[in-house]
């Protein structure tokens, strides 16, 4: 389950990263067209369970208002060799993630169920056994570009050795508060 990054945010962040990409071509930079914020990682889901997953996600997204999101200006790294941009804390996003996790727990095992949610956008990977170069995260400042998240999408990850994973949008649910 993921949310998309608005086109104008992708353009601004891509431009801010251009000098870092030029200085560090050894990193595997994620194509901006593939950027998304993972809310819940499902792993492999069998076909018989897919309909239950869709129903659970639809129920979790009911009566959820669109969410204002924004990236932090500073970047960070994970010890796994990942360069990322965090999202500013947004209580509504954390609530949505918990609703999704609750709805999906009875349907399918969640590989990241025990992990604390850390809203982020993966920008680059160093590769197996490597680290992001020291100082890179501190050298890049992202422009403040807020956007509104108005849908949650189910993405299927299709491995591609040549260009990294390709993500196919399977289904999406609009975030709207019902008018009653």
Steps between C-alpha positions, in 0.01 A plus 500: 500500500648834404434863426630680196723804498346795314652582162615848605673354806676236286626771263632720784666212688648359179658839426636529856660155467662560160840618637515202741418256219779650288752468789391148595421298187599183690172516691184342362276806483128427503325638194265784610216332312525210748500713815227417749456488875436146622234488768477124551721238336303188414764275346360223280123465501338192350215544252236357736593761764517794259125569509506499882794743497312735269188490717702562818683797347176646367345478846808657664491794259131578558435839653867602496555859395773594250830554682738794470853360453845656462855373487755609756777713350775279647583154371593194703651157455416152619785268595387276214651752258187696414476878453155630586291811549270491800152641514408763754302345784132484412275334759237419238751296301602297806131440576437384143795260519366353824153462348651320201709271721200416719282423198766282336614304808205263476546452126871442440829500694675838492879469469555842660231464772748541785679800354427856591363694204756743359348698213771549242580518132788275386732701276807280447660172599870433546483130416574187699760548770552868414402818677378837385808728477562701816371854484269440205179522703615824663604654167152494346210722609158436355264786417185528714230367269185383675237294320168338579467124516152416378535129428664179616622260233575131496826459309643179364878485489643331192875431528724625222873440529580765240306796643387409850149402596214617286178585681161433348195665648246224562222702663451829684261634760407869523529668837178692550290568802145387435243778496228385734 
